[in-house]
Amino acid sequence: MLLASAQLVQTVSPAPAVWQPSGPTPARLDPLLDRMAPATLAELDAVALLNRIDTKFLLTVPQLAEILPRLARDYRVLEVGGRRVHQYRTLYFDTPDFALYRLHGSGGAIRHKVRSRAYVDSGLTFFEIKSKTRDRRTIKHRLATSELVTAWTMETSAFVQCHLGPGSPALQPTLSNDFLRVTLMDRRSSERLTLDLNVQFDCDGRTAVLPGIAIAELKQGDAGGRSPFAEQMRRLGAHPTGVSKYCVGVGLLVADVEHETAAPMLAAIERLTRGAPAELLPAVPATDRIASRG
């Protein structure tokens, strides 16, 4: 399934050897980020929030540019090596029949994402398990690695079985995801906010890009706490959105799995690009449009 607002292009290989971002930071955001006070990686690590409540929102880049000046008094921006917009690369792992993807559409079941992630600007890489419990908590486990993990190994198998149980099946790489991220930390050190831009997916020689979209994720220790960002979202009329980058990528690029899991997320992105609120409503069939580039 390909929504009209996404661009599907042909790539030379399923997994480019050198990471290439899907585009520069939108020009209107750079001067706004430059006005914010900086935060260091050490300060951010002190608010790791590996056990937390996540709330996600979808915004257009113009909407993000509208609220950033109002966030400056409550948040600082992560700066690493003089950069405030950082490159990320993620490689997701799943079973051959995409069992982890399908769990996202199973209601109250505990859900897991298994991935290798490169934090390009800091030079860090981790093999990660991100779990969502029945009471909406997100729990993340990390294994530091020397580079991006691209194959299932005895070490990754042992790590997964330690956290997900001894019966966990072997997994394989399924989808890569590249994006640019802005990370904000509130001045009370009680929450973090990530803003993902230029989101790009690669699978089996095809690439899908979500242009002009920002995926915001508010990370808090407990639900219901005061959040200046959440207040700005309410003023903007933006509602929390249960969007998963992995599910969106699978829905766009993997043909031989059911798309009921991804359809509401794709429909929310489609409505946003057409000027409608991005809350998750019953899915409407998206118009397929393929823009090919040689």
C-alpha positions in Angstrom: 0.0 0.0 0.0 1.3 3.4 -0.9 -0.4 6.6 0.3 -0.5 9.5 -2.1 1.7 11.7 0.2 4.6 9.2 0.2 7.1 9.0 -2.6 8.2 5.5 -3.7 11.5 5.4 -5.6 13.8 2.7 -6.8 17.1 2.2 -5.1 20.3 0.5 -6.4 20.3 -2.1 -3.6 18.0 -3.1 -0.7 20.5 -1.8 1.9 22.8 1.0 0.8 26.3 0.5 2.3 26.6 4.3 3.1 23.8 5.9 4.9 22.3 8.9 3.0 19.7 11.1 4.7 16.6 11.6 2.7 17.1 15.4 2.6 18.5 18.3 4.6 16.8 19.8 7.7 13.9 21.9 6.5 15.4 25.4 6.2 12.8 27.1 8.3 13.7 25.0 11.4 17.4 25.7 11.7 17.1 29.3 12.9 14.4 28.3 15.4 16.5 25.5 16.9 19.5 27.8 17.1 17.6 30.1 19.5 17.1 27.3 22.0 19.5 26.6 24.9 21.6 23.5 24.4 21.6 20.3 26.4 24.5 17.8 26.5 24.4 14.1 25.9 25.3 13.4 29.5 22.4 15.6 30.7 20.1 13.7 28.3 21.3 10.3 29.6 20.4 11.4 33.1 16.7 11.4 31.8 17.0 8.1 29.9 13.4 7.1 30.6 13.8 3.5 29.5 10.6 2.7 31.4 8.1 5.3 30.4 4.8 6.4 28.9 5.0 7.4 25.2 2.6 9.7 23.5 3.0 10.3 19.7 1.7 13.1 17.5 1.9 13.8 13.7 2.6 17.3 12.5 3.5 19.0 9.3 6.8 20.9 9.2 5.0 24.2 9.1 3.1 23.3 12.2 6.3 22.3 13.9 7.9 25.7 12.9 4.9 27.4 14.4 5.2 25.9 17.9 9.0 25.7 18.2 9.4 29.3 19.4 6.8 28.7 22.1 8.7 25.7 23.3 12.0 27.5 23.8 11.2 28.7 27.3 10.4 25.2 28.5 12.9 23.0 26.6 16.6 22.7 25.7 17.8 21.0 22.6 20.4 18.2 22.5 23.6 19.4 20.9 26.4 16.9 19.9 29.5 18.1 18.1 27.8 21.4 17.3 24.8 19.7 15.7 21.2 20.0 16.8 19.7 17.8 14.1 21.1 14.2 14.3 21.2 11.3 11.9 19.7 7.9 12.9 19.7 4.6 11.1 17.6 1.7 12.2 17.4 -1.9 11.0 14.4 -3.8 12.2 14.3 -7.6 12.8 11.2 -9.8 12.6 10.1 -13.3 11.8 9.8 -14.4 8.1 6.0 -14.0 8.4 6.3 -10.6 10.3 4.8 -11.9 13.6 6.1 -8.8 15.5 4.5 -6.5 13.0 1.2 -8.4 13.2 1.1 -8.1 17.0 0.7 -4.4 16.7 -2.8 -5.0 15.4 -3.8 -7.5 18.0 -5.4 -5.1 20.6 -4.2 -5.6 24.1 -1.3 -7.9 23.5 2.2 -7.0 24.6 4.1 -5.8 21.6 7.8 -5.8 20.8 10.1 -4.2 18.3 13.6 -5.6 17.8 16.1 -3.4 16.1 19.7 -2.3 15.6 20.1 1.4 15.8 23.0 3.7 14.9 23.1 7.1 16.5 25.3 8.4 13.8 26.5 11.7 15.2 27.4 10.3 18.6 29.1 7.2 17.1 27.0 4.9 19.3 25.2 1.7 18.2 22.8 -0.5 20.1 20.8 -3.6 19.6 17.4 -2.8 21.2 14.2 -4.4 22.3 11.3 -1.9 22.7 8.3 -3.4 24.4 4.8 -1.9 24.9 2.9 -3.4 27.9 -0.8 -3.8 28.3 -0.9 -0.7 30.6 0.7 1.5 27.8 4.2 1.6 29.3 7.2 1.5 27.0 10.2 -0.5 28.3 13.4 -0.5 26.3 16.4 -2.8 26.7 19.8 -2.1 25.1 22.9 -4.0 24.2 25.8 -1.8 23.1 27.4 -3.0 19.9 30.5 -1.9 17.9 28.5 -1.3 14.7 25.0 -1.7 13.2 23.9 -5.4 13.6 22.9 -6.7 10.2 22.5 -10.4 10.9 21.1 -12.7 13.6 24.0 -13.9 15.9 24.4 -16.0 19.0 24.8 -12.8 21.0 21.6 -11.2 19.7 19.7 -14.4 20.1 20.8 -14.7 23.8 19.8 -11.0 24.4 16.4 -11.5 22.9 15.7 -14.7 24.8 16.9 -13.1 28.0 14.2 -10.4 27.7 11.4 -12.1 25.7 11.7 -15.6 26.9 13.7 -18.8 25.9 11.1 -19.7 23.2 11.8 -16.6 21.2 12.3 -17.5 17.5 15.3 -16.5 15.4 14.7 -13.2 13.6 15.9 -11.7 10.4 16.4 -8.1 9.0 13.2 -6.9 7.4 13.2 -3.1 7.0 15.7 -0.2 7.3 14.6 3.2 8.4 16.6 6.4 8.2 15.6 9.8 9.6 16.8 13.1 11.1 16.0 13.7 14.8 15.7 16.7 17.1 15.7 15.8 20.8 14.4 18.2 23.4 14.6 17.9 27.2 12.4 20.0 29.4 14.1 22.3 31.9 12.6 20.3 34.8 14.3 17.2 33.5 11.0 15.2 33.7 10.4 14.5 30.1 12.0 14.2 26.7 10.6 15.0 23.3 11.9 13.6 19.9 11.0 15.1 16.6 11.7 12.9 13.6 12.0 14.4 10.1 12.7 13.2 6.6 11.6 9.7 7.5 12.7 7.2 4.9 12.1 3.4 4.6 14.1 0.8 2.5 13.1 -2.7 1.8 14.1 -5.1 -1.1 15.4 -2.4 -3.4 12.5 0.1 -2.9 12.5 3.3 -0.9 9.5 5.2 0.5 9.9 8.8 1.9 7.4 10.8 4.0 8.2 14.4 2.9 7.1 17.4 5.1 6.0 15.2 8.0 7.3 15.3 11.6 6.7 12.4 14.0 6.8 13.7 17.6 7.1 11.4 20.6 6.7 12.7 24.1 8.4 10.5 26.7 7.3 10.8 30.3 7.8 8.8 33.5 4.1 8.7 34.2 0.9 9.6 32.4 -1.0 12.8 33.1 2.0 15.0 34.1 2.0 18.6 32.9 3.7 18.9 29.5 4.2 22.2 27.7 4.5 20.3 24.4 1.2 18.5 25.0 -0.4 21.9 25.8 0.8 23.3 22.5 -0.6 20.2 20.7 -4.0 20.9 22.3 -3.9 24.5 21.2 -3.0 23.3 17.7 -5.9 20.9 17.6 -3.5 17.9 17.2 -4.5 14.7 18.8 -2.3 11.8 20.1 -1.7 9.3 17.3 -0.8 5.6 17.7 1.8 5.6 14.9 4.7 3.2 14.6 7.5 3.9 12.1 8.0 0.2 11.6 4.4 -0.5 10.9 4.2 2.4 8.5 7.3 1.2 6.6 6.0 -2.4 6.4 2.6 -1.1 5.2 4.2 1.0 2.5 6.8 -1.5 1.2 6.0 -5.1 2.1 3.4 -6.6 -0.3 2.8 -10.1 1.1 1.5 -9.2 4.6 -1.8 -7.9 5.7 -2.1 -4.1 5.9 -4.9 -3.8 8.4 -2.3 -2.9 11.1 -0.7 -0.1 9.1 -3.9 1.2 7.3 -5.1 3.6 10.2 -1.6 5.0 10.5 -1.2 5.6 6.7 -4.7 7.2 6.6 -3.7 9.5 9.5 -0.6 10.7 7.5 -2.8 11.1 4.4 -5.3 13.3 6.2 -2.5 15.4 7.7 -1.0 16.2 4.3 -4.4 17.1 3.0 -4.9 19.6 5.9 -7.2 17.4 8.1 -6.4 16.5 11.8 -4.1 13.5 12.1 -6.1 11.6 14.8 -6.6 7.9 14.1 -10.1 7.5 12.6 -11.5 4.5 10.7 -9.1 3.8 7.8 -10.1 5.1 4.4 -8.5 3.4 1.4 -5.5 5.5 0.4 -4.9 6.4 -3.2 -1.9 4.6 -4.6 0.6 6.7 -6.5 4.1 5.6 -7.4 6.7 8.2 -8.3 9.7 6.4 -9.8 13.2 7.8 -10.2 16.0 6.2 -12.0 
